[in-house]
Amino acid sequence: MQALELLKSLSPALVTTADLDSSQPYITTAFQYGNGDMVTLFPERAGDAWVLHDAGFTVSLLTASGRELTDARLSALTELCASYEVEFASRRFEISIEEAALESRFRDLVQAIIRADMLRFEAHRQRQNPLEVAFERFLSLNRELSRNVKRNWTDQETDPEGLYPVDYHLNTMVSPRNVFLVGSDSKSQYAAAASAFHRSSGSSMPSLAIFEEKPNVARKNIKRVSRMVDEVAFGIDSDPRIEKFLAAK
């Protein structure tokens, strides 16, 4: 089977749109970068074979976010790709298009891309978040609202690769809930992408995004997060929606 015909057979769960009959074929996948853009891949003839690649867009996002491509970071990207058996050449992520295990290899490529995109969020993960301190205090004072609190939690069913960890997963007295603490524009983009990923993976767990009372986050990013989660709150000590969300049936 021809390479482009093989790509047409990909599961609808992996692809949102595609144009594989034009002179510049592409596939828009069902997966997102942290900024909300969909991961788009491009088939291309390479000698007698075909490859599928990201056209260097992932690396462009990294550099646009201020992540200089140092030798150490390039080495990390190369090692990351090797762990998924994905090629990292000329700053592109790519795989060969072959009939055997095509969907599995397609997922490998997308997962490598999303994992690399997570490098853009290194800063907000490394900084101590004042919201985290306040939320830990809130939990200690409201133990009846939650039990078995899990931090930096990933759902092994929908996210076995751990691509989109949740800040707090709370087994409340009603049902499990997810909480994101959003203190920056970078974190807002991550929270929106993570929430979209979990929804697209079939998760029905309610989610809450908590901003500071006077958030240092662009309004457009607050709106983006609001569209992706079930509830938003502003200020851990002053917004009654947090307690209401954790207690709601």
C-alpha positions in Angstrom: 0.0 0.0 0.0 1.2 3.5 -0.9 2.5 5.6 2.1 -0.2 8.3 1.7 -2.9 5.6 1.5 -1.6 4.1 4.7 -1.9 7.4 6.4 -5.5 7.7 5.3 -6.2 4.5 7.2 -5.2 6.0 10.6 -7.9 5.9 13.3 -10.1 9.0 13.6 -9.1 9.1 17.2 -5.6 10.2 16.1 -6.5 12.6 13.3 -8.8 15.7 13.2 -8.2 16.8 9.6 -6.0 15.8 6.8 -5.2 16.7 3.2 -3.1 13.9 1.7 -4.0 14.4 -2.0 -2.5 17.9 -2.4 1.0 18.9 -3.5 1.7 19.7 0.2 0.0 16.9 2.2 -0.5 17.3 5.9 -2.2 15.7 8.9 -3.6 17.7 11.8 -3.5 15.3 14.7 -5.9 15.1 17.7 -3.2 16.3 20.0 -2.2 19.8 21.2 1.0 21.7 22.0 0.9 23.5 25.3 0.0 26.8 23.5 -3.2 25.3 22.2 -2.0 24.7 18.6 -2.7 21.3 17.2 0.3 19.0 16.4 0.5 18.9 12.6 2.6 16.4 10.7 3.8 16.3 7.1 4.5 13.3 4.9 7.5 13.6 2.6 9.3 11.4 0.2 12.9 10.5 1.2 14.5 8.7 -1.6 12.6 5.4 -2.1 10.8 5.8 1.2 8.4 8.2 3.0 8.8 9.9 6.3 6.4 11.7 8.6 7.7 14.8 10.4 6.8 18.0 12.3 8.6 20.4 9.9 10.7 21.7 12.8 7.7 23.4 14.4 8.3 21.8 17.9 11.9 23.2 18.0 10.6 26.6 16.8 8.2 26.7 19.7 11.0 25.9 22.2 13.2 28.7 20.8 10.3 31.2 20.6 9.6 30.6 24.3 13.2 31.6 25.2 14.6 28.1 25.5 18.0 28.4 23.8 19.0 25.2 22.1 22.2 24.6 24.0 24.3 21.5 23.4 22.8 20.0 26.6 19.2 20.6 25.5 19.9 19.3 22.0 21.4 16.2 23.6 18.3 15.8 25.8 16.0 16.1 22.7 18.1 13.4 20.9 17.9 11.1 23.9 14.2 11.7 24.2 13.6 10.8 20.6 15.7 7.7 20.9 13.6 6.5 23.8 10.6 6.5 21.4 12.6 5.3 18.4 12.0 8.6 16.7 14.6 10.3 14.5 15.7 13.8 15.5 17.5 15.2 12.4 17.8 18.8 11.1 15.7 19.8 14.1 12.8 17.7 12.9 11.0 14.9 14.7 10.3 12.1 12.2 9.5 8.5 11.6 9.5 6.3 8.5 6.0 5.5 7.1 5.7 1.7 7.2 2.6 -0.5 7.2 3.8 -2.5 10.2 2.5 -1.0 13.4 1.8 2.4 11.8 -0.6 3.6 14.4 1.8 2.7 17.2 4.6 4.5 15.5 2.4 7.5 14.9 1.7 7.6 18.6 5.4 7.4 19.3 6.1 10.4 17.2 3.3 12.5 18.7 4.3 11.5 22.3 8.0 12.5 21.6 6.8 15.8 20.3 4.5 16.5 23.2 7.2 15.4 25.7 9.7 17.8 24.0 7.1 20.6 24.2 7.0 20.2 27.9 10.5 21.7 28.1 8.8 25.0 27.6 7.3 24.6 31.0 10.5 23.9 32.9 10.5 27.3 34.6 7.1 27.1 36.2 7.8 23.6 37.4 11.0 24.5 39.0 9.8 27.7 40.8 8.0 27.4 44.1 4.4 28.5 43.5 2.9 30.8 46.2 -0.4 29.2 45.2 0.9 25.8 46.2 1.8 27.0 49.7 -1.7 28.6 50.1 -3.5 25.5 48.7 -1.6 23.2 51.1 -2.7 25.3 53.9 -6.3 25.2 52.6 -6.2 21.4 52.5 -4.8 21.1 56.0 -7.7 23.3 57.3 -10.3 21.4 55.3 -9.4 17.8 55.6 -13.1 16.8 55.5 -13.3 17.9 51.9 -10.6 15.5 50.6 -8.8 12.4 51.3 -5.9 10.6 49.7 -4.4 13.8 48.1 -2.0 13.0 45.2 0.4 15.7 44.0 1.8 15.9 40.4 -0.6 13.1 39.5 -1.0 11.3 36.2 -3.9 9.1 35.1 -2.3 5.8 34.1 -5.3 4.9 32.0 -5.5 8.0 29.8 -2.0 9.3 30.2 0.4 6.3 30.7 3.3 8.3 29.4 2.8 10.9 32.1 2.7 13.7 29.5 0.3 15.9 31.4 0.5 15.6 35.2 -2.2 17.3 37.3 -1.1 19.5 40.2 -3.5 17.9 42.7 -5.8 14.9 42.4 -8.2 14.8 45.2 -10.4 11.8 46.2 -13.1 13.9 47.7 -16.1 12.6 49.7 -18.1 12.8 46.5 -15.9 11.8 43.5 -12.3 12.4 42.3 -11.4 15.9 41.3 -8.4 17.5 39.6 -6.9 20.9 40.5 -4.5 23.1 38.6 -2.7 26.0 40.3 -2.2 28.8 37.7 0.2 31.6 38.6 1.6 32.5 35.2 0.9 32.7 31.5 3.1 29.7 30.9 1.2 27.7 33.5 -2.1 28.8 32.1 -1.1 27.4 28.7 0.0 24.1 30.3 -3.3 23.8 32.3 -5.4 24.4 29.2 -3.4 21.9 27.2 -3.5 19.3 30.0 -7.2 19.7 30.4 -7.9 19.4 26.7 -5.7 16.3 26.6 -7.6 14.6 29.5 -11.0 15.5 27.9 -10.0 14.1 24.5 -8.7 11.0 26.2 -12.2 10.3 27.6 -11.7 11.5 31.2 -14.8 12.8 32.9 -13.2 13.9 36.2 -14.2 17.5 37.1 -11.3 20.0 37.1 -10.7 23.3 38.8 -8.2 26.0 37.9 -7.2 28.3 40.7 -5.6 31.7 39.9 -4.3 34.3 42.3 -6.8 36.8 43.6 -5.3 39.4 41.3 -3.8 37.1 38.6 -0.6 38.1 36.8 -2.0 36.3 33.7 -3.2 37.7 30.4 -7.0 37.8 30.1 -7.0 35.7 27.0 -5.1 33.0 28.8 -7.6 33.1 31.7 -10.4 32.7 29.1 -8.6 29.8 27.4 -8.3 27.9 30.7 -11.9 28.7 31.6 -13.1 27.0 28.5 -11.1 23.9 29.3 -12.0 23.3 33.0 -15.2 22.9 34.9 -14.6 25.7 37.3 -12.2 28.6 38.0 -11.5 30.4 41.3 -9.5 33.5 42.2 -7.7 33.5 45.5 -7.5 30.4 47.7 -8.5 32.2 50.9 -11.2 34.4 49.4 -13.1 32.4 46.8 -15.9 30.2 48.0 -16.0 28.3 44.7 -13.1 26.1 45.8 -14.9 24.6 48.7 -18.1 24.4 46.7 -16.3 22.6 43.9 -14.8 20.0 46.2 -18.1 19.4 48.0 -20.4 19.4 44.9 -22.2 16.2 43.9 
